[in-house]
Amino acid sequence: MSSAAESLDEPEVLVRAKGRLFPDEDAPAYAVADTQFAREEWRPGRAVDPAVRERLAPFNHVRIGGGYPDLVGVGRLDRELLAVERLSDEPPLVAVEAKGVASDGVDTRRGIVQAYDRLGEANAAYLAAPAPAVSETDRTLARELNVGVLGVERDGSVATLEVPRVVGGRTTTEATAIRFQASAQGVADRSFGLNHPKNYLGYPIAHYADGDTATLLSRYDVVGAVDDARKGAAFLGLIEDAPGGIELTPLGKEVVRFAKRTAGSVEGALATFADWYRSRKRFVELAPAWGELARRVVFAYPATELLVTELQALHRDGLREPSLVEFLEYLHELHPSFAVELFVRGDEDVRGRALTSDGELRRTPLEDGESYHSPTVFQLKTMLYHVGILTERGREPHRLDPTDDVWALRESV
């Protein structure tokens, strides 16, 4: 083995592979490294470069197949990385096993077998290893098992030594969590910038009406933060980007139909929004018909059904007013990846403190409000309050006491 191979630890190999597979941070893609890569030392006396940990973040412990890949991601891959062009509109779920130098060398064969195991749920799987450590025997085995091989050079370049074929893996909750984050509806730091559902209902109506959307939203006192309204409308599945610009989704068109039916015209519907301006009253009580429409829209958001289902289960088990910490711990037992992605901020420091190397939750960091995604604990929760699903509105992370923040259904069955 060359000195180049001998000096590459797994974190260094993995960060290069991640950069090759998901190079564009602005692309509709999402990838998480396993929680073991959040530690400061990979081997005794060998510190992990903080820049490497930062580039590998966010961290999560995601079960795919029979184990936990070093990297799981969803995104459209470069054509050179796949044996055939993927025809489906849905980007592939990718699992990566990284192998770097260890006391007994680089165990490339084990990495290939581990990657193969992930194909029960992943659409493509790769071994990433120092290029000099990959033998012809390794490449033959990888071809037989349909595993891609990425060879990492010391200078940081990555060669595609073997390309896999895309397969149709079955979907699990763990895989769904990563797909959800990579979609247009995933929980990003700015997914929901506003906490009242009427702001998002107004966007497709104004977009459909004659005139400039932003001007109409301002004229009728619907919302001033137009960009946030547009982003939130997209996250709720009311609008989508298309080659010709923003288009209404079927759900967005239904909102327009409702507006025309109840107010006679979209302009008439927009005029009613002025009556709700700055009101703190629960929306479903302030405007019952519109509140019920908002409830249907918010319930269609993929995370809502999961939250309601598990809160109902807790209520049935006798825990009727769980705190945020209690709810997250319960949710993590059943849907660990989804719980982390939905609630815990994705930056390296927070995930590193909140999760052990085995992906278990540490309670003390969870008692700090700053550990949480604002779009979930503030904006989404407040919307769930306004549409009549939850008993309490949300709070901004810096004002949040997770041990006293109640997550409970207003109406249980």
C-alpha positions in Angstrom: 0.0 0.0 0.0 1.3 3.5 -0.9 1.9 6.2 1.7 -1.0 8.1 0.1 -3.4 5.3 1.1 -1.8 4.9 4.5 -2.5 8.5 5.5 -6.2 8.6 4.6 -8.6 8.0 7.5 -12.3 7.2 7.0 -13.5 10.8 7.7 -11.2 12.2 5.0 -12.3 9.5 2.5 -15.9 10.1 3.3 -15.8 13.8 3.0 -14.3 13.5 -0.5 -16.9 11.0 -1.5 -19.7 13.2 -0.3 -18.2 16.1 -2.3 -18.1 14.0 -5.4 -21.6 12.6 -5.1 -23.3 15.8 -3.8 -21.1 18.7 -5.0 -23.7 21.5 -5.2 -25.0 22.7 -1.9 -27.7 24.6 -3.6 -29.0 21.6 -5.5 -32.2 19.8 -4.3 -30.3 17.1 -2.4 -29.7 16.1 1.2 -27.1 13.8 2.8 -26.2 12.9 6.3 -23.1 11.3 7.7 -23.3 8.7 10.4 -23.1 10.0 14.0 -19.8 8.3 14.6 -18.1 10.9 12.3 -19.1 13.7 14.7 -16.4 12.7 17.2 -13.2 14.8 17.5 -10.8 11.9 17.2 -11.2 9.0 14.8 -8.2 7.0 16.1 -6.3 7.6 19.3 -4.0 10.6 18.7 -5.5 11.3 15.3 -7.8 14.3 15.5 -10.4 14.9 12.9 -9.9 18.2 11.1 -12.8 20.5 12.2 -13.3 21.5 8.6 -13.9 17.8 7.7 -16.6 17.5 10.4 -18.2 20.7 9.3 -18.4 19.4 5.7 -19.7 16.0 6.8 -22.5 17.5 8.9 -25.4 17.1 9.4 -25.1 13.8 11.3 -27.7 11.1 11.9 -27.8 7.4 12.6 -29.9 6.0 9.7 -30.6 2.3 9.3 -30.6 1.2 5.7 -30.7 -2.6 5.0 -29.0 -4.5 7.7 -26.9 -1.7 9.2 -26.0 2.0 9.3 -24.2 3.4 6.2 -21.4 6.0 6.7 -23.4 8.3 4.4 -27.0 8.3 3.2 -28.2 10.9 0.7 -30.8 11.7 -1.9 -30.0 13.7 -5.0 -29.4 13.7 -8.7 -26.0 12.2 -9.4 -23.6 13.0 -12.2 -24.1 10.7 -15.1 -20.6 9.4 -14.8 -21.5 7.9 -11.4 -24.3 5.6 -12.6 -24.1 2.8 -15.2 -27.4 4.0 -16.9 -29.2 7.2 -16.8 -32.0 7.1 -14.3 -35.4 7.6 -16.0 -37.5 8.1 -12.9 -38.3 11.7 -11.8 -37.4 10.7 -8.2 -33.7 11.1 -7.4 -32.0 8.0 -6.1 -31.3 7.2 -2.4 -27.6 6.5 -2.1 -25.7 4.7 0.6 -21.9 5.0 1.0 -19.5 2.8 3.0 -16.1 4.5 3.6 -12.9 2.6 4.4 -9.7 4.3 5.4 -6.5 3.1 7.0 -6.8 0.9 10.1 -4.3 -1.1 12.1 -4.7 -4.0 9.6 -4.8 -1.9 6.5 -7.9 -0.9 4.4 -10.7 -3.4 4.5 -12.1 -2.8 1.1 -13.7 -6.2 0.8 -15.8 -5.6 3.9 -16.8 -2.2 2.7 -18.1 -3.7 -0.6 -20.1 -6.4 1.2 -21.5 -3.8 3.6 -22.5 -1.5 0.6 -24.2 -4.5 -1.1 -26.3 -5.1 2.0 -27.7 -1.6 1.7 -29.2 -2.3 -1.7 -32.3 -3.8 -0.1 -33.5 -0.2 0.5 -31.0 2.1 -1.3 -31.2 2.7 -5.0 -27.4 2.8 -5.4 -24.5 1.9 -3.1 -20.8 2.7 -3.1 -17.6 1.8 -1.5 -15.3 4.8 -1.0 -11.6 4.0 -0.2 -8.1 5.3 -0.9 -7.6 4.6 -4.6 -4.2 2.7 -4.2 -6.0 0.3 -1.8 -8.6 -0.9 -4.3 -7.4 -4.0 -6.1 -8.6 -5.6 -9.3 -10.1 -8.3 -7.1 -12.1 -5.7 -5.3 -13.3 -4.2 -8.5 -14.4 -7.6 -9.8 -16.4 -8.3 -6.6 -18.0 -4.9 -6.7 -19.1 -5.4 -10.3 -20.6 -8.8 -9.4 -22.5 -7.2 -6.5 -23.6 -4.1 -8.3 -21.6 -1.8 -5.9 -20.0 1.4 -7.1 -16.4 2.1 -6.1 -15.0 5.6 -5.6 -11.2 5.9 -5.4 -9.9 8.8 -3.3 -6.5 10.2 -4.1 -4.4 12.1 -1.5 -4.8 15.3 -3.5 -8.5 15.1 -2.9 -9.6 14.0 -6.4 -12.0 11.1 -6.6 -12.0 8.6 -9.5 -15.1 6.5 -10.3 -13.6 3.1 -10.5 -16.8 1.1 -10.8 -20.3 2.4 -11.5 -23.5 0.8 -10.1 -26.8 0.2 -11.7 -29.8 1.9 -10.1 -32.2 -0.6 -8.4 -35.6 -0.1 -6.9 -35.1 -0.4 -3.1 -38.1 -0.8 -0.9 -39.1 2.3 1.2 -38.8 2.3 5.0 -39.5 5.1 7.5 -35.7 5.6 7.9 -35.2 6.0 4.2 -38.3 8.2 3.9 -36.9 10.6 6.5 -33.9 11.3 4.2 -36.1 11.5 1.1 -38.4 13.9 2.9 -35.4 16.2 3.8 -34.2 16.2 0.2 -37.7 17.0 -1.2 -39.2 20.5 -1.7 -41.0 19.9 1.7 -38.1 19.0 3.9 -37.3 20.9 7.1 -34.7 23.5 6.1 -33.6 26.4 8.3 -35.9 28.7 6.3 -38.7 26.2 5.2 -41.3 28.1 7.2 -40.5 31.7 7.9 -44.0 32.6 8.9 -46.3 31.1 11.5 -49.8 31.8 10.3 -51.4 29.5 7.6 -53.3 32.4 6.0 -50.0 33.8 4.7 -49.4 30.6 2.7 -53.0 30.3 1.5 -52.8 33.8 0.2 -49.9 33.2 -2.1 -51.5 30.8 -4.7 -54.6 33.0 -4.7 -52.5 36.1 -5.5 -50.5 34.2 -8.0 -53.7 33.2 -9.8 -55.2 36.7 -9.8 -54.4 39.3 -12.5 -51.5 41.4 -11.5 -48.1 41.1 -9.9 -48.2 38.6 -7.0 -46.1 40.7 -4.6 -48.1 43.8 -5.3 -51.4 42.0 -4.6 -50.2 40.5 -1.4 -49.2 43.9 -0.2 -52.3 45.8 -1.4 -54.7 43.4 0.3 -52.6 43.2 3.5 -52.1 39.5 3.1 -48.4 39.4 4.0 -45.4 41.6 3.7 -42.8 38.9 3.7 -43.5 37.7 0.1 -40.4 35.5 -0.2 -41.3 33.7 3.0 -44.8 33.3 1.8 -43.7 31.8 -1.4 -41.2 29.4 0.2 -43.9 28.3 2.7 -46.4 27.8 0.0 -43.9 25.5 -1.7 -43.2 23.6 1.4 -46.9 23.1 1.9 -47.3 21.8 -1.6 -49.4 24.7 -2.9 -47.0 25.8 -5.6 -44.0 24.3 -7.5 -41.2 25.5 -9.7 -41.7 24.7 -13.4 -39.7 25.6 -16.5 -42.0 28.5 -17.2 -42.0 29.8 -13.6 -44.1 29.1 -10.6 -47.2 26.9 -11.1 -50.0 25.9 -8.9 -50.1 22.3 -7.7 -53.4 20.4 -7.6 -53.7 21.4 -3.9 -53.0 25.0 -4.8 -55.7 25.0 -7.5 -58.1 23.6 -4.9 -57.3 26.6 -2.7 -58.2 28.9 -5.6 -61.4 27.1 -6.2 -62.3 27.5 -2.6 -61.6 31.2 -2.7 -63.7 31.7 -5.8 -66.6 29.6 -4.4 -66.7 31.4 -1.0 -65.9 35.0 -2.1 -67.1 35.0 -5.7 -63.7 35.9 -7.1 -60.0 35.7 -6.1 -59.9 39.4 -5.6 -62.9 39.2 -3.2 -61.1 36.4 -1.4 -57.9 38.5 -1.0 -60.0 41.4 0.4 -61.1 39.2 3.3 -57.5 38.7 4.4 -57.4 42.3 5.6 -59.8 41.4 8.3 -57.3 38.9 9.7 -54.3 41.2 9.7 -52.3 40.9 12.9 -55.0 38.9 14.7 -53.7 36.5 17.3 -57.0 34.6 17.6 -56.9 31.0 16.6 -57.5 31.0 12.8 -60.1 28.2 12.9 -62.2 30.3 15.3 -61.5 33.6 13.6 -62.5 32.3 10.1 -64.0 28.8 10.5 -64.3 27.9 6.8 -60.9 29.2 5.9 -59.5 27.6 9.0 -60.8 24.2 8.0 -59.3 24.7 4.5 -56.0 25.5 6.2 -56.3 22.4 8.3 -56.6 20.2 5.2 -53.6 21.9 3.7 -51.4 21.6 6.8 -52.5 18.0 7.3 -51.3 17.2 3.8 -47.8 18.2 4.8 -45.9 14.9 5.2 -44.7 15.6 8.8 -48.1 16.4 10.2 -49.7 13.0 9.9 -46.7 11.4 11.7 -46.9 14.0 14.5 -50.7 13.5 15.0 -50.4 9.7 14.8 -47.8 9.5 17.5 -49.4 12.1 19.8 -52.6 10.1 19.6 -50.7 7.0 20.6 -49.2 8.8 23.6 -52.7 10.1 24.6 -54.0 6.5 24.4 -51.1 5.4 26.6 -52.0 8.0 29.2 -49.4 10.7 28.5 -51.9 13.4 27.4 -49.7 16.5 27.6 -46.1 15.4 26.8 -43.4 18.0 26.9 -41.3 18.6 23.8 -38.4 16.5 25.3 -40.8 13.7 26.2 -42.4 13.7 22.8 -39.0 13.7 21.0 -37.7 10.9 23.1 -40.8 8.8 22.4 -40.7 9.7 18.6 -37.1 8.8 18.5 -37.8 5.3 19.8 -40.2 4.6 16.9 -38.8 6.8 14.0 -35.3 7.8 15.0 -34.1 9.3 11.7 -37.4 11.2 11.2 -37.4 12.5 14.8 -33.9 13.9 14.5 -34.4 15.4 11.0 -37.7 17.0 12.0 -36.7 18.5 15.4 -33.0 18.8 15.9 -31.0 21.5 14.2 -28.7 20.2 11.5 -25.4 22.0 12.3 -22.4 20.0 13.5 -22.3 21.4 17.0 -25.9 20.7 17.9 -26.1 17.2 16.4 -22.7 16.3 17.9 -24.0 17.2 21.4 -27.5 15.8 21.0 -26.6 12.4 19.6 -24.1 9.7 20.7 -21.9 8.0 18.2 -24.5 5.2 18.2 -27.3 7.6 17.4 -28.9 7.7 20.8 -30.3 10.9 22.2 -28.6 12.8 25.1 -31.3 14.4 27.2 -29.4 17.4 28.5 -28.9 19.1 25.1 -32.5 18.4 24.4 -33.5 20.6 27.3 -31.9 23.6 25.5 -34.3 25.4 23.2 -31.5 26.4 20.8 -31.1 22.7 19.9 -34.3 22.7 17.9 -35.4 23.6 14.3 -37.3 26.8 14.5 -39.5 25.8 11.5 -40.8 22.9 13.5 -41.0 24.1 17.1 -42.2 27.6 16.2 -43.7 28.0 12.8 -45.1 24.6 12.1 -46.4 24.1 15.7 -48.1 27.5 15.6 -49.8 26.6 12.3 -51.0 23.4 13.9 -52.4 25.5 16.7 -54.2 27.9 14.3 -55.8 25.1 12.4 -57.1 23.4 15.6 -54.8 20.4 15.8 -52.6 21.3 18.8 -53.5 22.9 22.1 -50.6 25.4 22.3 -48.8 27.6 19.8 -45.1 27.3 19.1 -42.2 29.4 20.5 -39.0 30.6 19.0 -36.0 28.4 20.1 -34.4 31.2 22.2 -37.7 31.6 24.1 -38.3 27.8 24.4 -38.2 25.7 27.5 -38.4 22.2 26.0 -39.2 20.6 29.4 -42.3 22.9 29.7 -43.4 23.1 26.0 -46.5 21.0 25.7 -47.3 19.0 22.5 -50.9 17.8 22.8 -53.8 17.2 20.5 -56.7 19.5 20.9 -59.1 16.7 20.0 -58.1 13.1 20.4 -59.9 10.0 19.2 
